[in-house]
Structures are given as structure tokens and as C-alpha cells.
């Protein structure tokens, strides 16, 4: 019943619709009560709307606002400026209930509207009869015929209006159910575009399914299915105006379904370019359905076209109208999500600053977001010069390097990542005695301020030493072990670590600091778990492969940017499910090198 309410509202372009079922009254009479409505809020029926439904059910035909002052008054008191209702009867003429459309706008009900309502009532009678105890002869549908006769006698077609004789029952409810489920799960415009194309193509068998979306101002842009690429229509005119002479623009502009029954209709009413594209694609019939918006009248247009003559009956109009409604909700959700994700990615990228120049060291970093572009994580890298004198070794200065991963894949994770990065920098400026003391300061601030930061990190200081050597001092808060490659030696896994960052779990004795001396040619690799942790793959095996590639690159003095690309391509691939962050530091052979 909800499906009929939704279809009625969609087909008639109304604010809502109600299905009421007949119920016996104590006095032996018959009343009605709302069984389903669209939107669901309409189920809270006002007395005035209940009176209109009762008058509809007890009447002989259509009951509409406009001609009857009492109907107009009841509709106005119910909060509506337009009402159109029709009784629903079984094949014996017995009352089953009523079907009605309501609108908050003052509007006339056209002949096409009333015939559509009558046809929908005829189909609704089948469903309501199945819920009642009345016998129904198999294959008999006089109720639908009676409803259509009532509508035809009440209102004759206006000039230019098309007939509403249905070609089949509402046998595409499965399509609408799939559409509701699949489009509700979409998260981006590309996914919405692909899902709509698959849904419509499978049941209506068109030659082309397109999606046109309104941009800021009066521009329309054709959304391209990225899995198959643009078709001639999308290549010839990817961007155009809502006032242009195209059927899709007209549907969006006038907020109504626009049918193109044949090529001649394009020649008569639209721009010559529409005919050229129609011919190029071998199309013969098309329908353009507006996408209803919540903040603007239309979001764009759903375009469906066939490469052979095709009659678009009432039921296809109904299906496409509801499909357009589902698509519009998915588009609005995707646009909102894309905007939020874009802001989050910009925030994340802003935190990943350019690496500083460091005499005696070569550094490179890589950040690759998850293959699912709608995942925003808290992965980051950082490198900066520590304060203080230059330690008496020419231009070499102590450096800090960090790779971390704040828990979560959302806007909050990206924001917290920015906070912990700034807090760690501040701690290093104030307390440079060790990387562990800086991390402990961050933990104390996290506890005191209640920021709720949790995650893992490796924070290290690189201190210049004589003979082009550097002292590496680091602390590890639950992060994957860094890899250290030195010429002529096996790659070392720096496995020493302590517990991760988590409110309330700050180590009371402080964090440990570990040390290694790095000579010329040594390469330190820091990375996040997105490099080596993948569903169905062994982490130790992946880490071993990273160590092998690092050893070879160290022996061959491979440029660090090339090494990082190789690691990411080989281990994470292009469909990785998590962000990948890499930071590599190489000790140069000379201070100037």
C-alpha cells in the first residue's frame, strides 16, 4: 500500500498521497481509516482530511478541490490547497477504500491527472481485495475498468494530452524495491550514476540511460558513467544551460516529465543539435524525468532512451517517476557527502606539508588515500627542524620525523590528526630532550583537555654526529615497526615499542627511547599499516617483501621517491582499502651531497 501512495504522489506530482481502507462502523455503516501514506507523516490524519476521505469513499466518482466550496474548505483546514480522491471498489462494486492525492500548492487537476489516479485506483483495488474476505474471480478486473470510466466521464482529455490506457499491471515493484535498496547504499555520484544505469537498463531495456545534474546557477552537466566512458551525447554537449532547447533541460526547467515519442518531435520542438545526436546514437524514443530536490525544485533530469519506437505508458511513467525520486535523494546525499569528503581531504592534505631541506639527509614522503575516495583517515607524516644550535657540524641540524595513524576513517579522525600533529610539534619546541618526552607531553594534554585522541605513531629525532653519521632516537606507540637498511647488512626491523596512544593508558613510567647510529647510505623507512595490512594477506609476509625491496633499493641507491612508489604499487596496489603513508630518510655520503 505504501507503494501505491508513493506512486500516486509521484505520478501526479503531488505533495503526498493516502491509501484508506474501508472499515465497518458500530452503527452498521462504513468508514475509512488510513492504512498507508506518502510521506509517512500523512498517517497522522486530521479530522478534515478524514472527512474528505470518507466523502470520497461514499461518493460515486472523483472528488476534487475547485468545484465544491465545502471540499475546498475541508482541504484548506487540513493544511492543503488541492485534493483529488477516488473510491476504490472491487469487481462487484463493493467499497474497499479510497485513494487520494494532496498538495500544499494551489493547483488544478488535469484530465491526465484524474485518469492516472483512476488507473492507479483500479490497480490498488487488486491489492485491497486480496486483503479482504471478498471472493475475487481470477483475471477479472472490472473495478479498474469502472474507475477509468468514472474518470473519463468526469473529465475529458485536454488537447495535446496523451491517453493513459495502461499496457500492464504494476509488475515492476521488484525494480522499485531494488532501486530503493541499492540507491540507499550509494555514497558518491559515480556510484549513483552506475547504479541508476544498471537498474533501468535491466528492466526497461533502453539503449541509453543518462543523468543530468544542475550546477550552480543555470548550468546542467551530464554525469558520465566512468566504467564505460562518455557516449556521443555526453561528448557533444557535456555542459549546457537549463534554458537551452533540449528535452532534458525542459524537464528540469518545467519540473515535469517530457516525452520525445519520435524524431519528428525533436525537429518540431528542439534544437537541430538534438536531432544530430539522436541520429548518431540511433535513438527513436526518449523520456526525460525531473529529479525532485529538497532545497530547489529540481536537481536535474533522468534521461531514458530507446533505439526502437517505444510507447511510454502510465506504468513506466510511474516507475520512472519513483525511480527519479530515489535517484534525487541519492544525488543529494552524494553531493553532501562529496562536499564533506572534499573538505576533509583538503584538511588532510594541508597537514601534509612539504618536507624541509636537511643538510646531510635525503627525505621523501608519499601519501595515497584509500581506493574508496569517500574514506578519510587520520594517517599523516611530518618532518621539521628541531630548535637549538646547529650542533657544531657545519650546516647539519637536528631533525624530527613522524609517521602516525589516528583511529577512525572520518572527518573527526582527520581533525584529530591535525590536533595531535600540532601538539607534537609544540611539545618538541618546548621539550627537545627526547622524542619520548614530546609524545608524553601530547598524552598529558590529551588527558587534560579530553580531546579523545587514540592511535599509533613513531616519533624520532635525528641528531648529527661526526663523520657524516647521525644518531637515530625514537619511540614507538603501538605502530608498525620501522625498517632500517644499511649497506652490507640485513634490513633491521626496529621492533621495540610500547602501548598505543589511548586516553587513560599513558605509561606511568614514561615512554622508552631507543637508539641506532646511522652511517652514510643508511635508509630509514616509516610507514602506516595501509602498506602491509590487507584482507586475506599475511602481514609478516608483506613486511618481509617491503624489507627485500628496501634492501635492493639501498644497495642500488635508488632515488627515494622512486622507492616509495615501488613499495606502494607492489604492496598496497591500486585498490587498497586504507590510506598509505610512507616516509623515508637516507643519510648522504657527504654534507653537501
N, C-alpha and C positions, 0 to 999 in steps of 0.2 A: 504493500500500500504506500510505503514511503516513496517507492519508485514512481508510482503514478502521480503523487503530489509533486515530486521533483520534476517529472516530465511535463506536467501541466504548467508549472511556473515557467519552465524553460521554453516550451513551445510558444506560449502566449506572451512571453517577455514580461511576466508579471512579477511583483514583489514577493508573492507567495501563493501557495495553493493548499487546499484542505480536502481530505477524503473523510466523509462522515458515514457512519453505518447506521442503519435503521434499528431501533430498539423498541420493544413493547413497553407501553406505559401502564400504570396500575388501573387507569380508567378504561383500559381496553383499546386505547388509541395507539398511535405510533409516533415515536420521537426519533431524534437522531443524536448521536454523540460522535465527536471527532476521534477517529482511530489513528490517523497519521496526518502529518502536516510538513510542509517545507517552506521556510526553515522550521526546525523543531519548535522554536518559541511560539509558533502559532497554535500549538496544542493548548496553551492557556487561553481558551476561548472566552471572549467577552459575551455578556448576555445579548448584546446587539448582533454580534456575528452568529451566535447560536440561533437567534430568531431568523436571521437571513437564511441559514442552512435549513431550518425547519420549513420555512416558507418555500424554499427551493424544492425540498423533498416532497412536499404535499402538492406542489403545482403540477401542471401538465407539460411544461416545457421550460425554456430558458428564463432565468430571472437575472436581469442586468440593471445596473445603475443607468440613469439617464432619462428613462421614460416614466418611472414611478417615483413620485416625491417621497413616499414612505420608505422605499428601498434606499433612495439617496440619503435620507435622514438616518436610517439604521446603519448604513455603511459609514457615514461621517462620524457617528457616535462610537463606532467600533474602531475608529482611527484610520479608515481607508476612504479614498476618494473614488474608487472604482471597484465594482464587484460583478462577477459573472458566475452564475451557478446553474447546474443542470441536474435533474434527478437521475439516479442510476437504478434501472429496473432489470428484472430477469426476463427470460423469453416469454413468460406468461403475463408480463406487465406488472408483476408484484414489486413493490418498492424494496430496494436493497440499501439505498443510502443516497448520498449526494456528493457531487464533485464540484468544487468551486475554485476560482482564481480571484485573488485580491491584489490591489495595487495602491501604493501610497500616493501615486500621481493621479491627477485628473486625466482621464483618457477615454476615448470611445472604444467600444469593442467592434472590430470589423467583422465582415461576413466570414473572412478566413479564420479569425479567432474563434468565432462561435462554432464553425464547422469542425475545427480542430478539437475544441472542447467536447463536442458531441461524439466525435470518433474516439477520443480518449475515454469518455464515459462508457461507450459500448465495450471497449476492452476491459475497463475496470469492472464492469458487471460480471465478466467471466470469473475474475478473481474473487469478488464478493460472493458470488453464487457458490463457489467452492467452499466458502467459509460457513455457509448457511446450511440448513437441513433440507432446503427445497430441491427436489429432483431436477436434473437438467439433462435434456436429450443430447447425446453425443453429437457434436458437429453442428448443433443448432445455434444460430446467432441472431435471432430476430431482435434482441434487445439493442444490438449495435445498429441494425437497420432502422429500428424505431427512433433511436436517438438522432441518427442522421436525418431522418425525415422531419423530426421536430425542428432541428436546426435549420434545415433548408426552408421549411415553411416560415420560420421566424425571421430569417434574414437572407435575402438573395445575394449572390456574389456581386461584388462591386466590379466595374470594368477593369480588366487587367489582372484580376486576382486569379490564382490558379486553383484548380479543383483539389479537394482534399480526400478523394476516394483512396483508402488505404489499399496497398497491394498485399499486405501480410500482417499478421499479428505482431505484437511486441515481442518478437522472438530473439531479440539481441540483448536481453537482460544480462546474459553472461558477459558480453562485451563491456557493458557499463560497470558490472561488478569488478571485472579485471581492471578497467580503467581507474576506478576509484582506489583500488588497492595499489596498483603499480605506480600511478602518478603521486599517490600519497607518500611513496617511498623515495621519490626522486629528490635530489639535493642541488642540482645545478642545471643551468639552461641547456647544456649539451645533452644531459640525460633526459630532460623533459622532451627535447626535440626528438631524440631517438625513440623514446617510449611511445609518444603520440604516433609517430610514423609506423611503428610495429603494430600498435593496437588497431589503427584504422585500416592499414593495409591488409591485415589478416581477415577481417570480417566483411568489409565493404568492397574490397578488391579494386581500389582505384589504381591508376597509373602513376599518380603523384600525390603526395601529401606534403604540405608546406606550412610553415609557421612564420607569421609576420608580426613583429613586435614594435610598438610605439616607443620612440626615444624621446628625450627632452624636446619640447617644442612640438612641431608638427611633422616630424620625420618618422618614416616607417623603415624598418630594416628587416630583410629576410634572414631568418635563422637557418644556417646551413647544417645539415647532418654531417658531422665531422667524420663519421665512419665510412661514408660513401662519396663525400665531396659535393660541390655545388652542381646543380643541373643548369641547363641554358637559361631558365627563368631567373635563377639566383645569380648567374654570371652577368646577364644583360642588365639587370636592374637590382643590385643588392640594396640600394638606398633610394627612397623616393618620398614624395610628400603625401600627406593624408588628403590633400585636395586634388591630387592627380587623378586622371581618368583611367583608373584601374579598378576592377571589381573588388579586390581586397581592400583598397583604400576606401571605396564607397561603403563597404560593410563596416569598417571601423569608424568612418565619419558619421554614418547614419544609424549606427548601432542596430543593425538588422541583418537578417540572412539575405544574401544576394546570390541568385542563381543565374548561371550562364548556360542555357539549355543547348546552344549550338554556336557555331562560328558566326552566323549572321548576327546574333545578339551582340557579339563583340564589335562587329563592323558598324552596327547601328548606334551603339551607345558609348563605346570606349575608344581609347587612343589607338592609332594604327599599330603602334608597337606591340599592343596586346595581341593583335591578330598574328603578327610575325612570330612571337614567342609561342603562341598556341600552335601554330603550324609546325614550327621547328620541333616541338615536343610531341607532335602527333596527337594532340588532345582534341576532344569533341564536346565534352560537358564538364562544367565545374560548379562548385558551390563554395561560397565564402561565408564563414560563420564568425561573428564578432566574439572576442574574448571579453567577458564582462569583468570590470575591475571594481575594487572596493574603494579606491581613492580617486579614480577617474572613471568616466563612463565605459571606456574600452581600453584594453591593454594591447590590442592588435587583432589579428584575424587568423583563424584556422582555414586553410585552403585545401580542398579535396577535388581532384580532377580525374576524369576517366578518358581512355583513348578510344571509346566507342560511345554511341548515344546511350544516355543513361537517364531514366526517369527518377527524380528525387522525390519520393513520396513522403507522406506525413511521418511515417515511422523513421525513415532515415533522417528527416529534419529533426525529429525528437531526439534520436540517438546522438546526432552531431551537436545539437544544442547542449545536451547534458555533457557530452564529451568536451565541448568548448569550455563549459563551466569548470569541470575538473582541471582542464589544462590551464585555465586562467589562475586558479588557486595555486597550482604547482609553479606557474611562472612567477607569481607574486612572491611565493616562498623562496624560489630560487634567486630572484633578484635581491631580496632582502638578505639571504644568506651570502650571496656573492659579494654584496657590499660589505658585510661584516668581515668575511674572509679576506677581502682586499685590504681592509683597514688593518686586520691582524697581521697579514703578510708584510704590509708596509712597516708596521711597528717592529716586526721581527727583523726585517732587512735593515731597518735603521739601527738596530742594536749590533749588527754585524759590520763593524766599521772596517775601514781599510787598515791593513797591517802596517805598523810603523817601520821605518828604516832602522836597522840594527847593525852597527858595525861588527863584523866578525861572525854574523849569523845570516843564514838564508831562511826565510819563512814563507810558507804558503798555506792557504786555507781554502776549504771547499764547503759549501752548504747546498744540499739538494733537498727540497721539500718532498714529502711523501707523494707517491704517484697519484693518490687521491688528493687533488688540489684543494679539497674542502677541509682537509685536516691541517690544523695549525698547531704546532708543537712548541715546546719550551727548550729546544736544543739551541745551543749557542757556542761560539768560540770567542776568545778575546786575547789580545796581546798589547802590552803597553810598557813604557819605560818606568822603572821604579824611581822614586825620588832619591836625592842624595848626590854625593860627588861621583865622578866617573871612575873611581877606584884605582886611579893611577896607572891605567893601562891604555894610554892614548885615548881614542875616541870610543872605546867599548864602554857600554853602560849596562848595569843590571836590568834584566827584563823579567816581566811576569807573563805567563801564558796560562790559559784556562780553556777547558772544554767541559761543558755541563749539560744536564738534561733535567729540567723541571718537570715534575709529574703532570701529565694531562696532555690532551690534544684539543685545545680550545682557546678562546680569546683570553681566558683567565690565565692559562699556562704561559701564553706569550707575554702578558702583562707582568706576571710574577718573575718571569725570566729577566725582564728589564730591571725589575727591582733588585734581584739578587746580584745581577751583574754590576749595577751601580753601587750597591752596598759593599761588594767585594773590592771594587776599585777604591772606594773611600777608606776601607779598612787597611788596604795596602799603603795608602798615602799616610795614614796615621800611625800604622804599626808595621814596619818593614822588617822586623827581626826574623820572621819566618813565614812561609805560606800557611802553616797550620794556625798561627795566631790570627791571621787575617780571616780564615774560614771560621774560627771560633768566635771572632767578633761578629760575623754575619749571623751565626747561630744565636748568639745572645740577643742581638737586635730582633731577630725573627721571633724569639720567645717573648721579648718585652713588648714589641709592637703588635703581636698577634697577626702577622701577615700570612701565616699558614703555608709558608714555602716548604715543599718537600721535593726530594730528587737526589741526583748524584752529581759529582763533579770531580775532576782532577785539577788541582791548582798548583802551579810550580813557579819557582824562581830560578832564573839562570844568572849566575854570578861569574863575571870574567876572572880568569886565573892566568898566571904566566904561561908562556909558550903556546899561545893560542888555544888554551884549554878553558873549559867552563865547568863550574860546579852546578850540577842539577840538584835542587832541593824541592821535594814535592810532598803533598799529602793527598790521599785518595779517600773520598767519602762515598764508598759503595759503587764506584764507577768501573767500567771495563778496564782491564789492566793496560797501561800504555806499553808500546813496543819500542825497544831501543836497539838500533842496529849500529854496529861498529865495525870498521874494516878489519877483515881477517878473523872475526869472531862470530859465533852464532848469535842470532837475534835473541835478546833477553826480554822475557815477559816481566814487567815490573808489577808483580802481583801483590805487593804489600798494600794493605788497605784497611780502613776502619768503616764503621757503620755509616749508612747514608744520612743525608740531611732529613730530619723529621722533627717537628715540634715535640718537645718533651723527651727526646732521645739524645740530647747533647752529651757527649762523653765527659764525665765529671773530671777526669784527669787530663783533659785536653787531647788534642789530636796528635798522632805521631808524625814525625818528619823523617823522610828517607832521602839518601844522597847517592849520587853517582858522579864520577868525573867523566866529562865528555871531551875527547880529543878531536882533532881535525878529521872531517869526513863522517863523524857520527851523525845519525839521524834519529830524532825522537818523533814518534807518531802518537798523537792523541786522537781519539775518535769516540763517537757515541754508539750505542747499541744497534742503531739502524744499519750499521755497516755489516754486522756479523750475526744478528739475531733475525731469523726468518722462519716462518712456519714450515715445519717439515724438514728443516735442515739442522745439522749438528753445529752448535756454537763453537765448540773446540776445533772442529774441522775447518770452519770458516776463519777462525782466528789464526790457525796454522797456515792457511793459504795466504792470509794477509802478511804473516811473518815471512813467508817464502818470497812474495812479491817485493816486500820491503828490502830483504837481503839482496836480491838481484839488483834492485834499483840503486842500493847503496854501493854495491861493487861496480856498477856501470856509471855511477854519478849521474843518474837520470835526473833531469830538472824536476823540482818538487811539484809544480803544477801538473806536469805530465804523470807523475807518480800517483797523485791523488785522483786524477781522472781514471787511471788504470784500476786503482783499488775500488772506486765506486762502481765502475762499469762491470768489473769482474765479480765482485762480491754482492753488491746490492742490486745491480741490474737496473732496468728502466721501470719496473713495476713494483718497486719496493714499497712496503706498507708503512714505513716510518721515515721520519726525517733522518738525513745522514749528514753528520758534521765531521770534518777531518781537519786537523792542524798538524803540520809537520815543521820541524826546525832542524836545520843542518848546520854544523859547525864548519866554517870555512877554513881553508888551509892557511890563509893569511888574513890580517886585519882588514886589508884593503880589498881582498878578493871578493 
